[in-house]
């Protein structure tokens, strides 16, 4: 098999929730959540063996409902959070319609809830391969606590404090930003503080990310066409980018190496890069997709590498080097330039490298709802389409060596 050939894994059900394992580990692991109305939903634990180019999987039952979002604890590789949908009565909010409803009502509505879970201890480190008929033998996740937002609305996503001890998370429920403290081994969630969107209409958050900068005191959110930054200490806004996109903003991500830089994407088919110190115009705009862009992710180690996934069924890897932390490439050390004869003038006079699309991946046949980089290997990434196809790809070897050398 070629070095850059993709590895494809098909889930049994539809899916849109994907995250890498973020707790420190040497293993390449992704977590995928399914959406099935007929069967118990599942968390697929995907371990990729890069040396042998094979995938090992474990399957855990997620009986609470369809999984819309999933995020892994940065401190404990056995803990994760999910946002999932369930049906509840309109009259009394009990979990189900007749005959479960004690009030006798027949009307129900679907709401999205959030909870924190632990996988079985023997599965945290991987190495177990599920049998073919995994749905009948799979163990269930252990519920640690609910992020109870019944008074606030449906939850869009959950984000962990990226550099913390796994005790702080934020959730976005309709127009509310909620900060939670997880206590007693994550078995209890206490609402520490909150903020709300104010204004006319039904304002709802669509996505959010916790910044790894500013001592982890800022969170960015998207609602409608607007991006906002929040200080979690005071739960007040620190910046607002109105009309960031022409249509709904779907996702956002922070540059891991440049504290004021933020990427966003949306239904206007565009990916935009922002400097939050000057939000009047984006610093760069990509228009490579032909339909809604659902997901955007910076590479954790090499911030010129940016992934996007779209309803056009494509994944695009871009090289945004001009706005990266090394716009001139790797700068030479003082020792390297001491010998002028070995370093001609044309090598020393660096010019900014050009931004370009590195590769377009077309292994998917349905909308690509999620893309993400491996936390363990900066040259590996995964993409997930709604039909349940997970594809693991590598950064092209030529580009990898160009970046490293």
N, C-alpha and C positions, 0 to 999 in steps of 0.2 A: 504493500500500500504506500502511496506517495506520502511524503512528510506532511503536506498541507491538506491532505484529504479529510473531509468532515467525517464525524462519527454520528450516526443518527439512531435515536432511540424513540420508539413509539409507545405512548401511554395507551391504556385501554379506553380512557375517557377524554373528553374535551378539557382544556386547561388554559389558564392565562396567568397563573401566579408562579413566579420564579425568583429565587434568591440564592446567592452563594452562601456557604457556611463562612461566617465572618470571624468566629473565635479562632485563635491562633492554632494552626494545624499545618502539617506538611501535605495533607491529602487534598486532592481536587474534588470538592463535593458541592453539589447543587441540590437544593430542595425545590420540589415542584408540587403544587396543589391542584387537584382536579375539580371539575364541575360536572356533576351527574345528578339528574333528577330522579333516576330510577334506582341507583345503587348507592351504597355507602361511599362517601368521598374519601380520598386517599391523599397521603403525603408520600411522594416518591423520593427516596433518598438515593441520589445518583452519585456514585463514586467512580471517577474516571482514572483508569490505569494508563497513564501516558506512555509508559515504556512498552506495554503490550497492545496499546491502542484498543482497549476494550472497556466496556461499561459494566459495573456491578451495581445491582439495585437492591434496596430494601423497600418494603411497602408497609406503611402504618395507616390504620383506619382513622379517619377524621369524621366521626358520625354526627357532628354538630350541624353540618350543612355544606353547601357549595363554597369553595374557597375562592375569594376574589383578590386577596392580597396575602403575601407571606413575607416575614422578615425574621432573620436569625439573630440571636443574642450575640453581641460582640465579645462577651466574657465567658459564656458557657455554651459549648458546642452541642449540648443536649437540649437546649431550650430554644423555643421559637414562638412567634406570635402569628396568628392568622386573623384575617377579617373574613367572615363567612355570612351567608344569608340564611335566614330562617323565616318561617311563617308565624305570625302572631295575630291574636284577635284584635280587631279595631276597638272593641268595647272596653277590654280590661287588660290587654297586653299579656295575657297568659300565653304560653308557648303552643299555640295551635288553635284551630277552629273546632267546631262541633265534630265528634261528641266530647272532646276534651274540655271545651269551654264550660265552666260552671255557670256562667251567666246566660247560656243558651243562645249566644249569638252565632250567626253563620258566616259573617263577613270576616275576612282576614286580609292581612297585608304582609308583604315581604320586607323585612328590615335586615340591615347588615350589622352584625355585632363583631366584637373583637375579644380574643382570649389568649392567654399565655399557656403553653403546653410544654411537657417534657417527654422526650422519646425514651424508650427502654434503655437502661444503662448499657446493656450488651450491644446495642446498636449505635451508640454514640461514636465509637471509633471506626465503624465500618467493618468490612471484611466478611460480612454475611450476605449470601446471595439468596434471594427469595425464590421459592419454588415457582413453577410456571403458573399454577393456580393460586396466585398470591392473595386474591381477594377473600378466599375462604380460610386462609390460615394466618392472615396478617394480625398482628397485635394492634391494640388501640393506643393512641396517645394518652398520656396522663394529663388531665386538666389541672393546671396549677391555680389559675384565677381568671375571672372575667374582668375585662376593662369595661365596667358597667356604664354605658352611656345612654341608657334608656330615656333619660330626661333630656338628652341632647340631640338624638337623631341617629341616622345610619352612619356607620363608620366607613370612611373611604380608604384609610391606610393607617399603619402603625410604624413609627420610626424610633429606633433605639438610639440613645446617646452613644455616638460612635467610639469614643475613647474611654468610656466609663466602665463601671463594674457590673453593668447589666441591671442596674436598679432604677434607671430613669428611662421612660419612654414617653413619646407624645402620640396622641391619636387625633385624627380629624373626623369629627362627627357633624355632618351637615355644615352649619356655619360656625362651629365651635372648635377651637384649638385647646386640647386638654393635655396637661402635664401630669404624669402619674409617677408615684414612688412605689416601687415593688419591694415588699418587705417579707420577712420570714421565708427565705428561700423561694421568693417569687410566688408564694401561696396567697398573698394578699396584695391588692392594689389600692393605694390611697390617692385620691385626687388632690394634688398639691396646689395647682392653680389653673386658671383658664382664661381664654380671651375669646371674643366673638366678632364676627364680621357685622358691621353696621351699614345700613343703607336700604334702598328700595328693592323690592323683588325678592325672589327666593335664592339668596346667596348661599352657595354650597362649595366647600372645598373639594377639589378633585385629586390633588396629590400634594405631598410634602416631603422634604428631606432635611435632616439635621446636619448642620454645617460642622465639618471637622476642625474649623478654625475658630478664632476668638474664644479660646478656652471652652469650646462646645457650649456657648451661651446663645447661639442663634439657630433658628429654624426658618426655612423658606417654604412658602406654601403657594399653591396655585388655586385660583377660583375664577371660573369663566375665562376671561382673557387677561386676567391680572396676576402678577407675581408680587408677593409681599415677603418682607423679612421681619422676623419677630425676635425680640430679646426675651429669652426664657426666664430671666431673673425678674423682670417687671411685667412680662407678657404684653409689651407695647411694641408698636411697629417701629422699625428702624429704617425701612425703605419701602417704596411702593412703585411698581412699574405698571402703570395702567396701559391697556391696549398693547400688551407685550406681544400678542399674536392677534391675527385678524379673526380667528375663531378660538374655540375652547382650547385651553392649555392642558395637555395630557400628562406631562412629566417634566421633571427638572433634576439637575444634579450639580454638585459643586466640583470645581477644579480642586483636586487634592493638594496641589502645590502653590496655587495662587489664591489668596484668601478672599479676594473681592470678585472672583470670576465665577459665573454661574451659567449653565446651559439650560435651555428650555425647548420644548417641542409641542406641536399641537395639530389641530385639525385644519390649519391653513397649509399643511404639507411642509412646513418650514422647521428648521432647527436654528435657534438663535443663541448667541453668546453675549453675555452682559457683564459689564463692570458696574457693580452696585454702588460705586462712588459717583457715577455719572450715568443715570438711567434714561436720558433723553433719547438715545439711539443705541441699538445693539452694536457691539464692536465687530461682529461677523454674523453673516446669515448664510445658511446652507439651504438650497432648494433642489435636492437630489431625489427626493421621494415624490411619488405621483398620487399619494393618498395620505390619510391621517397618519401622523407619526406618534406612536404610542409610548415609545421608550427611548431614553437617551442616557448613556453612561460614559463617564470618563474612565480611562485606565488608571488604576490606583498608583502605579509606579511611573508610568510614562504618559504625562498628561496631554501630549500631542495626539494620542490615540483616542478616538471618540467613536462609540458604537451607537447606531440608531436602528430601530425596528419599526415597521409600518404595516398598515393595512394593504399596501401594495404587494405584500408577501415577500418583501426583500429585507435583508439586513445589509447595512452599509457601514464599512469601516473607513473612517476619514482620518487624515493626517493634518491636524490643525496646529501646525508647528509655529506659525507666526504669532499666535496668542498663547503659546505654551510657556513653561518656565525656562525653556532653553531655545529661544527663537533663532539663535545663531548656531545651533548644534552644540556639541560638547566643547567647552572652552579648554584650551591647552593649559597645563600647569606651568608655573614659572620655570621649573626645571626643564620642561620640554622646549621652551622657547629660548633658553640660554644659548644654545648653539644655533646661531643665525644661518650657518651654512646648511644645516639639515632641515631648516624650515623656511623655504622661499617665501617671498612677500605675498604671492598669490594664495598661499595656504593660510597665512596669518590674517589676511584681510577678509574676515568672514562677512558674508551677506546673508540676510534672512532667507531661510529656505521657503519654498512655496507650499501653500496649502493645496491638498488634492485628495481625491477619493482613492484610497488604496485598493479596495476590492468591494465588489457587490456580490452578495451570496444569495443564491436563488434555490436553496434546497427545500424551502417551504412552499406549500400549496394553499395556504390559508393565511389569514391576518396574523402578523407577528406582534404579539401583545407585550412581550418582555425580552430584553437582552441584558446580559450582565457578565462581568469579568470574574474569573476565578480569583479568590482571595489568596490562594496558595501559589499560583503560577500566573505571572502577569502576561503571558503570551497565549493563554487559553481563554475562550469565552463561549457562552452558551446563549442560544436563542430558543424561544418557545412560541409556537403558533397555536391557534385555537383548536385545531384538529388533534392536539395532543402530541405533536411531533417536537421533540427536543433535539437540537443539533449542536454539537460541540465542534468548534473550529479553532484554528490556530492563526496567529498573526503570520503572514508570509515570511518565510525564513530569510529572504533577502532583506526585507525591511527590518527584521529583528537584528540582524548583524549590522545593518547600517546604523541603527540606533545605538547599539552597544559599542561598536568600533569607531 
